[in-house]
Amino acid sequence: MPPLISVVGQDARRVYVSSSALDETAFFVVHTLKQVLYGFDQLNALGPDVDHGSPSMAFYLNSIYNYVALLFLLEGKDKPMAGSVYTALERHCMADLLDPVKAVLDEPLGGTTFGEAIRVFRNKAIVHSTHSDADLERIYEAVNMSHPENQMRWQELLERLYDAIKGLAISVASSTGRPLEDFGFRAV
């Protein structure tokens, strides 16, 4: 009978242990993170000529905001970080892999943070919407998105978030000791 757990490598911070539980978590987390990355990729594929208020742009942005809230911002009482990914990785003592994502979400933006702006937008304008301007008032009070510097900062933070999520997906996959191709990443 093959061992249920085997050491597959280590670095300065942890010993990588392959187990069926870690593999299962990694496959589900990576698959979900790749869905978020797909949303970003599709948004970028729309190109610069698409109207910023278009349904296609709104669809992909709202999908990204919803995923980001679920994965990293909701249900975090009494935890160092919110979201379902923290809970999944913490079971395997790998929650520190989330540090780059958390750093981006904690970035200041107007009178709030980038993550809080996404969470409030998701809650008020996407999930619990009354389909009125009142849904957005809390965000507009904290971040004036009509200012070009706030628009550029938002774009910069979205790009950094994409990079952090991609890095997280690769780190989680790598933690299993399996080839990245097993997770659908292409060899370069």
C-alpha positions in Angstrom: 0.0 0.0 0.0 1.5 3.4 -1.0 2.0 5.9 1.8 -0.9 8.4 2.4 1.6 11.2 3.0 5.0 11.8 1.5 7.5 14.6 1.7 8.0 16.0 -1.8 10.3 19.0 -1.1 10.9 22.0 1.2 11.9 25.6 1.2 12.8 28.0 4.0 9.2 28.3 5.2 7.6 24.8 4.9 8.0 21.2 4.1 5.8 20.3 1.1 3.8 17.2 1.9 1.8 15.4 -0.7 -1.4 13.9 0.5 -4.7 13.1 -1.0 -6.3 15.8 1.2 -3.8 18.4 0.0 -4.2 17.3 -3.6 -8.0 17.6 -3.3 -7.8 21.1 -1.8 -5.2 22.2 -4.3 -7.2 21.0 -7.3 -10.4 22.8 -6.2 -8.7 26.0 -5.1 -6.6 26.2 -8.3 -9.6 25.5 -10.5 -11.6 28.2 -8.8 -8.7 30.7 -9.0 -8.3 30.0 -12.7 -12.0 30.9 -13.1 -11.2 34.4 -11.7 -8.2 34.6 -14.0 -10.4 33.7 -16.9 -12.6 36.6 -16.1 -9.7 38.9 -16.1 -8.4 37.5 -19.4 -11.9 37.9 -21.0 -12.1 41.5 -19.7 -8.7 42.2 -21.3 -9.7 40.6 -24.5 -12.5 43.1 -24.9 -9.9 45.6 -25.8 -9.6 49.3 -25.4 -12.4 50.2 -27.8 -15.2 48.8 -25.6 -17.4 51.3 -23.7 -16.6 51.2 -20.0 -20.3 50.9 -19.2 -21.0 48.1 -21.7 -22.8 45.0 -20.5 -19.8 42.8 -21.5 -17.4 44.8 -19.4 -19.9 45.0 -16.5 -20.4 41.2 -16.7 -16.7 40.4 -16.3 -16.0 43.0 -13.7 -19.0 42.0 -11.6 -17.9 38.3 -11.9 -14.4 39.2 -10.7 -15.7 41.3 -7.8 -18.1 38.5 -6.7 -15.4 35.9 -6.9 -12.9 38.1 -5.1 -15.4 38.8 -2.3 -16.3 35.1 -1.9 -12.7 33.9 -2.1 -10.9 36.5 0.0 -13.3 39.0 1.7 -16.4 37.4 3.2 -16.9 35.3 6.4 -13.7 36.4 8.1 -14.8 37.1 11.7 -12.1 36.0 14.2 -9.7 35.0 11.4 -6.6 36.7 10.1 -8.2 36.8 6.6 -11.7 36.3 5.3 -12.8 34.1 2.4 -13.1 30.5 1.5 -9.5 30.2 0.2 -8.1 31.2 3.6 -10.2 28.4 5.2 -9.1 25.9 2.7 -5.4 26.7 2.9 -5.3 27.2 6.6 -6.3 23.5 7.0 -2.9 22.6 5.4 -0.9 25.3 7.2 -0.5 27.2 3.9 -2.5 30.4 4.7 0.7 32.5 4.3 0.5 31.8 0.5 -2.4 34.4 0.6 -0.1 37.2 1.8 0.4 38.8 -1.7 -3.4 38.8 -2.3 -4.0 40.3 1.1 -1.4 43.0 0.5 -3.2 44.1 -2.6 -6.7 44.0 -1.0 -5.4 46.0 2.0 -4.0 48.8 -0.3 -5.6 52.2 0.6 -8.0 53.7 -1.9 -9.6 57.0 -1.1 -11.0 56.7 2.4 -11.1 52.9 2.4 -9.2 49.9 1.1 -9.3 48.3 -2.3 -10.7 45.1 -0.8 -13.4 47.0 1.2 -14.5 48.9 -2.0 -14.8 45.6 -3.8 -16.7 44.0 -0.9 -19.2 46.9 -0.6 -19.7 47.1 -4.3 -20.4 43.4 -4.5 -22.8 43.5 -1.6 -24.7 46.6 -2.5 -24.6 46.7 -6.3 -24.4 43.1 -7.3 -25.9 40.7 -4.7 -28.3 42.9 -2.6 -29.0 45.6 -5.2 -32.1 47.8 -5.2 -31.0 48.9 -8.7 -30.7 52.5 -7.7 -27.9 55.0 -7.1 -28.4 54.5 -3.4 -26.6 51.2 -3.8 -23.4 52.9 -4.7 -23.5 55.9 -2.3 -21.3 54.3 0.3 -18.6 53.6 -2.2 -18.8 57.0 -3.8 -18.4 58.6 -0.4 -15.2 56.7 0.3 -13.7 56.8 -3.3 -14.5 59.4 -5.9 -14.2 57.4 -9.0 -14.7 60.4 -11.2 -11.2 61.5 -10.4 -8.7 60.2 -13.0 -6.1 59.4 -10.3 -8.6 57.1 -8.6 -9.5 55.4 -11.9 -5.8 54.8 -12.6 -5.2 53.5 -9.1 -8.2 51.1 -9.4 -6.8 49.8 -12.7 -3.3 49.4 -11.2 -4.8 47.5 -8.2 -6.8 45.2 -10.5 -3.6 44.4 -12.4 -1.7 43.7 -9.2 -4.6 41.6 -8.0 -4.5 39.5 -11.2 -0.8 38.9 -10.7 -1.3 38.0 -7.0 -4.1 35.5 -7.8 -2.0 33.9 -10.6 0.9 33.6 -8.2 -1.3 32.1 -5.6 -2.7 29.5 -8.1 0.9 28.5 -9.0 2.0 28.4 -5.4 -0.9 26.2 -4.3 -0.4 23.8 -7.3 3.4 23.7 -6.6 2.8 22.8 -2.9 1.6 19.4 -3.9 4.8 18.4 -5.7 2.8 17.5 -8.8 3.7 18.9 -12.2 1.9 22.2 -12.9 0.6 20.6 -16.1 -1.6 18.4 -13.7 -3.4 21.6 -12.9 -3.9 22.7 -16.5 -0.9 25.1 -16.6 1.0 24.9 -19.8 4.8 24.3 -19.8 6.6 27.3 -21.2 
